[in-house]
Amino acid sequence: MNSWQFYSNIDKYKAKSISHAGLNNMKNYSYYQKIDDFYGPGRPRYFYSKEEWDAYNSTKDKKPEYGIDETTGKMIKNNPDGSTSETSVTWDQFRNGSIMEADQKIERTLKESGMSAGIKAMMRDERIQEMLTQFEGGFENHGWDFDENGKVTGLSDDDKKYFKKMGQWMRKFKDSNGDYLFDSKEFQDALNGEIHKRYDTIKDQKEQESKAQEKNKKASEETSTQEVRTKKITNKLTKLSEGGNVDLNNRPEISTKELEKAGWNDVGEGYATVFSSTYSNENEDTFYNFTPIIVDPKTGKFLGVMSPKEFEQYCYDVIDGKRKDDKNLQIGGAFTGEDALKNAEKAAKKIHKLHEELSELNKSK
């Protein structure tokens, strides 16, 4: 909504809720001195910011005649007895008066201090800042961009009307030599520079957001891929666990030094999950895989490692039926048939490989 449209309905809004760029500073004009010289009925010529009024009024024992009710956002009249009352002076009149004063300030600066000073005054004007904010919002939210000729594209009809009216306003200012401010290269460079600065900032932000979204998308895809791979591995380990008493999906990674402490040789460096060995029955027609690493079957907590001699006796006793697998060390079921030994060793290697893959996936999360 353009500023003049906003102000025509200003009584509908509370001052505290006004956030439009062109209205943010209106609360700064909370007080003004009313004198006899008007630009029209109820339209005072001179306006003061609250700070200016306080400085002006610091030696005077009186309140400003008019102000703003911060609760309702409406103009009020300060009565001599300290009370307040409604006034016929409206926000619209108040706005028009302050605009005229602002225009006079630019004109005076141009004529008294020259083009460069006038351009600086113009660039500080709240209407210019409002227009720059319009560009910013258009670039960010409405798909505005620059074509190959440097012209802004994507404007609606209302946007075009707004900028046309702004152009007409800017074209009326000239310095003491009769040179128009709008035609000055210095002004065009200053204005276009501010527009492009906002465009570049928003473009950079969008590029960063796009990169972040792409990164998040890639991470999400990788996570999804990891989840699929993890599921496949755990399914295979579940299958390899069948027939035994070892949950291959609930194995801790223990240091190989724990195996060394128990008397095992050639354990390598790093970690182990099962460190399996293959044993057969007396007829050597049935083979089993066992692990010397003892864990709690419910929690997967590491409890210890059997020594090689103790472990061997345990495995043969279980195979011969002399004892139950009470320590839950048998991995999977029995392997029988012509390739029983080969299949048992193949299963042990497969378990080792799957545990390595699962460990790598868990580290990459």
DACORJO-V244145 format. One record per pair of residues at least 24 apart in sequence whose C-alpha atoms are under 7 Angstrom apart, sorted by sequence separation. I is the first residue (numbers start at 0). J is the second residue. D is the distance in Angstrom with one decimal. If there is no record, write none. Layout:
i:I j:J d:D
i:I j:J d:D
This chain:
i:32 j:63 d:6.3
i:31 j:63 d:6.5
i:32 j:64 d:6.7
i:30 j:63 d:6.2
i:293 j:326 d:6.8
i:31 j:65 d:6.6
i:30 j:65 d:6.1
i:293 j:328 d:7.0
i:30 j:66 d:4.9
i:29 j:66 d:5.3
i:291 j:328 d:6.7
i:29 j:67 d:5.6
i:280 j:318 d:6.2
i:290 j:328 d:5.3
i:280 j:319 d:7.0
i:289 j:328 d:5.4
i:290 j:329 d:6.7
i:289 j:329 d:4.5
i:288 j:329 d:6.1
i:289 j:330 d:5.4
i:288 j:330 d:5.3
i:261 j:304 d:6.2
i:263 j:306 d:7.0
i:261 j:305 d:6.4
i:262 j:306 d:5.7
i:263 j:307 d:6.3
i:261 j:306 d:4.9
i:262 j:307 d:6.6
i:287 j:332 d:6.9
i:258 j:304 d:6.5
i:287 j:333 d:5.2
i:41 j:88 d:5.6
i:286 j:333 d:5.7
i:287 j:334 d:6.4
i:251 j:299 d:6.3
i:285 j:333 d:6.4
i:286 j:334 d:5.0
i:250 j:299 d:5.6
i:251 j:300 d:6.7
i:285 j:334 d:5.5
i:286 j:335 d:6.6
i:42 j:92 d:5.6
i:249 j:299 d:5.3
i:251 j:301 d:6.5
i:285 j:335 d:4.8
i:42 j:93 d:6.6
i:46 j:97 d:6.3
i:284 j:335 d:6.1
i:44 j:96 d:6.0
i:284 j:336 d:6.8
i:43 j:96 d:6.2
i:286 j:339 d:6.3
i:15 j:69 d:6.9
i:42 j:96 d:5.9
i:285 j:339 d:6.6
i:286 j:340 d:6.0
i:14 j:69 d:6.2
i:45 j:100 d:6.8
i:288 j:343 d:6.7
i:44 j:100 d:7.0
i:287 j:343 d:6.7
i:13 j:70 d:6.9
i:286 j:343 d:6.6
i:13 j:71 d:5.3
i:14 j:72 d:4.3
i:13 j:72 d:4.4
i:12 j:72 d:6.8
i:114 j:174 d:6.2
i:134 j:194 d:6.9
i:138 j:198 d:6.4
i:113 j:174 d:6.4
i:135 j:197 d:5.9
i:139 j:201 d:6.2
i:10 j:73 d:6.5
i:131 j:194 d:6.3
i:135 j:198 d:6.7
i:109 j:173 d:6.8
i:110 j:174 d:4.8
i:109 j:174 d:4.8
i:110 j:175 d:4.6
i:106 j:172 d:6.4
i:114 j:180 d:6.9
i:277 j:343 d:7.0
i:277 j:344 d:6.9
i:118 j:186 d:5.9
i:275 j:347 d:6.6
i:9 j:90 d:6.6
i:245 j:327 d:5.8
i:244 j:327 d:4.9
i:245 j:328 d:6.1
i:6 j:90 d:7.0
i:7 j:91 d:6.2
i:244 j:328 d:6.4
i:245 j:329 d:6.2
i:6 j:91 d:5.7
i:244 j:329 d:5.5
i:245 j:330 d:5.3
i:243 j:329 d:5.2
i:244 j:330 d:6.2
i:243 j:330 d:4.9
i:244 j:331 d:7.0
i:243 j:331 d:3.8
i:242 j:331 d:4.7
i:243 j:332 d:5.1
i:240 j:330 d:6.2
i:241 j:331 d:5.1
i:242 j:332 d:3.9
i:240 j:331 d:4.5
i:241 j:332 d:6.3
i:239 j:331 d:5.7
i:21 j:125 d:6.1
i:21 j:126 d:6.2
i:21 j:129 d:4.8
i:20 j:129 d:5.2
i:20 j:132 d:6.7
i:236 j:350 d:7.0
i:232 j:353 d:6.4
i:232 j:357 d:7.0
i:229 j:357 d:6.6
i:225 j:360 d:6.6
i:1 j:161 d:7.0
